[in-house]
Amino acid sequence: MDTGLDFTTIQTILESNAEKVEKLIESYISKKEQLISLLQDVQAEFNYIPQDVIIRISQRLEIPLSQVFSVATFFQAFSLKPRGRHTITVCLGTACHIKGGQRLVDKLGRDYDLKPGETTEDMRFSLETANCLGCCALGPVVVIDGKYESKVTPDKLDKILKKYE
């Protein structure tokens, strides 16, 4: 995956946000049991959880690094890689698959050079797949930034994604 950002650029972004990170961590100093909430706040701030921040959380909260990393990698809502501004989730459950969910994933691959788990070079979109989103009668279903789109066809997907350009 090429995020379009080199290490130096990412490091500069983190350094410029170091004060925000410290304030976030400081607000949880006496609430170590709320590690998940802290990681959610970091995810919301950066759209992923930077490795440097995981290390800093471990140090400041005196929680073993392995525990912080374990929590950060357990939940699918967290990402350790930079993500796009918009997250596209395509349902590939049985009903959505039969109704064309995989064709939508293939189209995103062709049109945006995007595979599940990857982010476009311009950092606009990240693609995820789900085993089931629980709306089988509406399939195939695509979720973009939490907004559900039903009965999505390749043509409809083009129209939907134009809104996010």
C-alpha positions, 0 to 999 in steps of 0.5 A: 500500500502506498499512502502517498505520504513518506515517513518524513511527512508523517513524522512532521504531522505527528510532531505538529500534533504532539501537543494534542496527543499529550493532552489526549493522553493526559485526560486518561492518566487516571482512567487507564481502564478506558484505553479503548476510549483513548484509542478511539479519540486518537483514531478520530484525531488522526484517522489512524493510530500512529505507532509513535502514539501507541508507544507514548500511550504505553509509556505515559499510562504505564501499560505494557506496550504489548497490551496497548498494541493488542487492543489497537489491533484487535478491533477492526475500527482501529487502523495502524496504517494511514487511512483515506478521508473516506472509508468505503465498506463493501458487504460481501456476505452471501446475499450481497455477494450473490447480488454483485458485491464482489463486482463492486470491489473489482470496480474499485480495484480497476477505477481507483487501484484500490484493494481491500485494506488499502488506501488510494495514493491521494488519501481520499478513499480506504476500502474495507470489506465486511462479511455481513452488514445485516441488511441482506434484503438491500444488497449489495450494500456499500457503507461510506463514512457510516452512510448506508447505500443500498442496491448498489450497482457499478453505475450507482457506485460511480454516482455515489463516489462523485459526491466525495471528490 
